[in-house]
Amino acid sequence: MVPARILITGAGGFVGAYVARALAARGVEVLGIGPEDAPPAGSPMAAWRRGDVCRPDDLAGVLAALRPGAIVHLAGQSSAARSFEDPVGTFRVNVVGTWGVLEAVRRAAPAARVLVVGSGEAYGPRPVGVRVTESDAFRPVSPYALSKAIADELAALYGEVHGLDVVRTRSFAHAGPGQAPRFALPSWAAQIASAERGSAEPLLRVGNLDVIRDLTDVRDVAEAYVSLLERGRRGVAYNVGRGEGVRLADVAARLAALARVPVRVVVDSARVRPADVPHLVADVSRIAMETGWRASIELDVTLTDLLDGARGSS
């Protein structure tokens, strides 16, 4: 059963907004904390606190005052590309921030369930055709991936040593309306929308397309997190993804085909990461068997909605 009051860290972010709506739809009293002074417009938050997850003393006070039955820890720096530009900042929010949340829970809400959202990027490169399982070792190739691997281990440690009710995810790539254009798919959608308006050249500038990713709609991911709050096993890690790989070249072509004007795909060297993972696809049998969750929204629906959102944001 999902707790009646749930606190989301990073609640003003992309995924946080979808998780908040998914919880509110189930009658949950949703509480939020983030660096913003107020929640996003239209947010279903019953209460909001401005705070820094890297400050456990402050966060413990928030937990004591709000008394949530569970915490969804989403706050973090979520871009692998950006982590090469700011590795120290990435480590601060992803590692120190996760420690801050776990330490605050230990002090002020030790009975609460904590869903620590990690990343499939922590696994690193895998052979083509192989689906990574939760028992596979981490082999991170970016500061972001390394920070998420450490945060995952830290969460496991707090569960084992301090007896916290921790559930971890290794979430694979996801997208949807409202995602920041610093990520690949929303950047492509924004470029196409600009070309359609005539305010930019009919070019789709991309990074390395010769990689295979496991792509899921953010709305499905939000439902996965709710299912793990309700049915995930204490101390266990779960891959969250579609379980199918798609080449980014095909994704770019499918998105370009949705454009209302002809666009040409061109590789921009500035968009290529210093290191990348050629193939990364999840084995999602554990979450499917234990919670019944599976991704259900087709990729073409995600791409259409993403592009429509970019068109409407002008």
N, C-alpha and C positions, 0 to 999 in steps of 0.2 A: 504494500500500500504506500502511495506517495505521501510524504509528510504534509501537514496542513500549512506549514510556513517554511518557505525555502528562500535562502539568500543566494544571490548570484553575484560573484565578483566579476568586474568588467562588464556589468550589466548594460552599459551604454554602447557596447561594441556590436559588431555585425552579428555574431552568433548569439550573443546574450539577448538581443531583442527577440529572436525567434524562440529561444528557450523560454523566455518570459511569457510569450504568447501561448506556447504549448502548455505550460504549467497553469496559467490563468484559465485556459479553456477547460481544465479539469477541476476548477474551483480552488486551486492553491492560492494562498496569500503570498504574493511574490514580493520579495524585498531585494533592493539593489544597493550596491556600493561601487563607486568608480571615481575617477579623478574629476569628473564634471560636477558642476554645482547642482544640477538637476537632471532627472532622467530624460531621455529623448521624448519629443512630442508624441503623444498617442500611446506611450508606454503604459502597460497595465500594472505598474508598480504600486503596491500599497504603502510602501515606505522607501525612502532613499537616504543614503548617507554618503557624503563626500569623504573619500579616504584613500590611503595608500597601502596596498597589500604588503609592502616592504616594512611596514611599521606594526609589528604584532601587538604592541601595547595598545595602540589606538584601535586596532581591529578587534582585540579582545573586548574592549569596551562596547563596540558595536554589537558583538555577538551577545554579550550579557544583557544589553538593552533590548535587542530584537528577539532573542531566544528562538532562532530558527531550528527546525527539526533536521534540516539538511543544508549543505552548502554546495553549490556548483562553482568550482573554481575555473573561470574562463579568462581572468585577467592575464595579459601577457603580450609579448611582442611576437607576432605570428608570421612574419615574413622571413624566409630563408635568405632572400636576396638582400634585404635590409640588414640582416645580421652580419654580413660581411663588412658593411659600412660602419656599424656600431656594435661590435661584439660585446663590449663592456656593458652598454645599456641593455642589450638583450639578456645577458647573464643576470643583471640586477633584477629585472622584472620577472624573468622566467624561473630563475633559481631562488634568489633571495625572496621574491614575492611568494613562491610556493612554500618556502620555509615559513614565511610570515603568517600565511593562512593556517598551515598545520599547527604552528606553535600557538596561535590564538585559539584555535579549536581545542587544543590540548588543555589550555588554561581555562577557557570560558564555556566551552560547549562539548565536552568529551564524549557525550552520548550521540551527537549528531553524525549523520552519514556525510562523508565528504567525497564528492565526485571530482577527481582531479583529471582535467582534460589534457591529454598529451598529444603527441603527433607520431604518425607513421613514419615521418622523415627520420626519426631516431634509428630506425632499422638500417638505413643506408642501402647501397646497391644490392640487388639480388639478380640471379640469372634469369634470363628471359623465360617466361612460362611458369615460373615458380611463384606461388602465393606464400607470403610471409605469415608465420604463425606467432602467437604470443610467446612461445617458448624459444623463438630464435633470438640470438644475441643482437645487441645494438652495434651498429657500425656507422656512426654519424659522420657526415662529410661537410657540414656547415656549422658555424657557431650556434645557429638556431637549433639544429638537430641535436647537437651536443648538450645545449641547455635543457632541452626537453628530455633527453635521456637521463640527465642528472636529476631533474625534477621528478621523473617517474621513480627512480631509485629512492629519492628522498621520501616520497609518499609511501612507498612500500616499507621503508624503515620506520616511519611514524606509526604505521599500522602494526608492525611486528613488535616494536619496542614499547610503544605507549598505549597499545591496544585500541587505537582509533579505528572507526568503521570506515575504512578507505576503499573506494573503488576507483580504478584507473582506466582511462581510455588511451588507445593509440589511434587517433583519428586521422584518416587519410584525407586527401584533398577534397574540399567541398566548396560549392559556389552557389550564388543566388542573388536576387535583387537586393541592393543595398550594400553590397560588398565594395570595399575601397578599391579605387583603380590602380593602386600599387601592385595588386595581384594580377596574374596573367589574364584570366577570362574577363573580369570586369574592365580591364584596360582595353582589351580587344573590342568589347561591346561599346565602350565610350568612344573609341576611335571610329567605329562604324557609324555611330549616331552623329558624330561631328561631320563625317563625310556626307551623310544623308542631308544634313542641314546646310551643306556647302561651306562650312566654316573651317574645313581641313581638306587636305588632299585625299583622294580615294585610295589611300594606302593603309594596310593593316601591318603595322610594325610589330614584330614578334621577336622572342628570344629563340632558344634552342627548341625546335619542334620534334627532334628525333628522340623523344623520350616517351615512355609509356606510364600512364598514371591511372590510379583508381579514383574516379570522380563521382561524387555523390551530391545530391541537392541538399542545401542547408536545412530545408524543412524536414527532410528525412533524418538528418543528423540530430536535430532538436528532439525528434521523437525517440531516437536511440538513447539520448541522455535521460529522457524521462523514464524509459523502460529500465535503464540501469539503476536509476534512483529507486525504482520499485522492486526490481527483481535481480539486480546484479549481486554476485556473491562477494561478501566481505573479503578484502585482501586480494582480489583477483583483477587481472588486467584484461581488457577486451579491445580487439580491433574493431573499429567502426569504419565501414566503407561499403562499396557495392560488391566487391569481390570479383570485379571484372576490370581488365585493363583496356585503355584506349590511347592511341597515339595522339600526341598533341597536334601533330600535323593534320590529322583527321578532324579534330575538334575545331581548329582554326578554319578549315575548309567548310565545315558544317555551319559555323557562325557566319562566315562570309557569304554563304549561299542564302542566308536569311536577310542579307542587306537589301535595301531598296534601290541601291545604286551599285554598279560594278566596283568591286574593290580588289586591289592586288596585294597579295601577301608578300612582305619583304622581311628578311632577317636583319635585325638591328643589333650590331655587336655590343652596344651599350646595354642591351637587355639580356645578354647571356651571362649566367652566373659563373664565378670563378671555379666552382665545382658543382656538379649536378649528379643526380641519380638516374641512370638510363632506364631502369625498370623497377617499378614499385607497385605491387598489387597485394591486397589483403586477403588472407584466409579469414572469413567471417563466420565460420561454422560455430564458434563458441557462443557469440552473442545471439545467433539465430536459435541454437538449441536451448540456451538457458533463459532467454527472454522472449523469443518468438519474433524479435524485430528483424526485418529485412528492408533494404532500400526498395522503394516502389515507384519513385518519380523518375521517368525516363530522361536521359541526358538532353534530348531535343527539347523537352518541356523546360528544363532548366535554362538552356541557351536562349530560347524564345523569351522567357520571362526576364532573363538578364538583359537582353537587348531592349525589350520594351521598357524596362526600368531605366536604362541609360537614355533612351529617347525622351522619357518623361522628366528627366532630371535637368534638362536644359533650362 
